Amino acid sequence: MYTALTIAGSDSSGGAGIQADLKTMLANGVYGMSAITALTAQNTTGVTDILDATPEFVAEEIDAVFTDIRPDAVKIGMVSASEIIHVIAEKLKEYKAENIVVDPVMVATSGARLISDDAVETLENELLPLATVITPNIPEAEVLSGMKITSEEHMAEAAELIGKKFGMTAVLVKGGHNLNDANDLLYTVADGNVRWFRGVRIDNPNTHGTGCTLSSAIASNLAKGFSLEESVDRGKKYISGALGAHLDLGKGSGPMDHGFAIPDVGQYLSNI
């Protein structure tokens, strides 16, 4: 059994954050573990409150995982406090973690700001350089690159700027937010290679947790030994399936069906 650790915030509505990550890991055949960085009171219409864990407690969570069931990959999502980001970076270096996927979550789908300005600086200086791949959406890529992105050419330029500025292995700029919604660009820093992953546009307004889900799917496939390009490709196919199932829950931008391909356990139980 391959293993993966998600370090992220909890979503009380279950569509994003830790909950989406663990569902995604299970659906992709990986044993998921978690270190919770914050509790959020949120649903499909927005975030009403955030309660950060202490840096000391996050360190204890990470220690508990690495000293017992070492993860084959690590996904990092919402981290809103600079001190917590520093602790995560130190622990990843201490344990020589591999296959690190960083989803630089800055703004929720609902528009709520999820990270402080000083935390962005710590993220850039301490955590991003450790990443195998980071997965910013268009607004996040604009923050990290310092440029406006309005075209495919801009996506490629921003990815190169981010990669050279922060030194991670690769950058996956996601083409959502009204720009090539289903098309993502992977830039590999070492050789400057650019690859487009063209997707099918799915007419589904329920996109709560898509970023969390894609990054977790990529981490899951890296944990299983697939290459980065293959992991991105498999991750995109998985999220297309989850969106294509057209789950419709909540009053706002609802969650996807993370278990769309998992057989109904009720059928199994009825046969034994």
Buried (B, 14 or more C-beta within 10 A) or exposed (E): EBBBBBBBBBBBBBBBBBBBBBBBBBBBEBBBBBBBBBBBBBBBBBBEEBEBBEBEBBBBBBBEBBEEEBBBBBBBBBBBBBBBBBBBBBBBEEBEBBBBBBBBBBBBBBEEEBBEEEBBEBBBBBBBBBBBBBBBBBEBBBBBBEBEBEEBEBBBBBBBBBBEBBEBBBBBBBBBBEBBBBBBBBBBBEEEEEBBBEBEEBEBEBBBBBBBBBBBBBBBBBBBEBEBBBBBBBBBBBBBBBBBBBBEBBEBBBBBBBBBEEEEEEEEEEEE
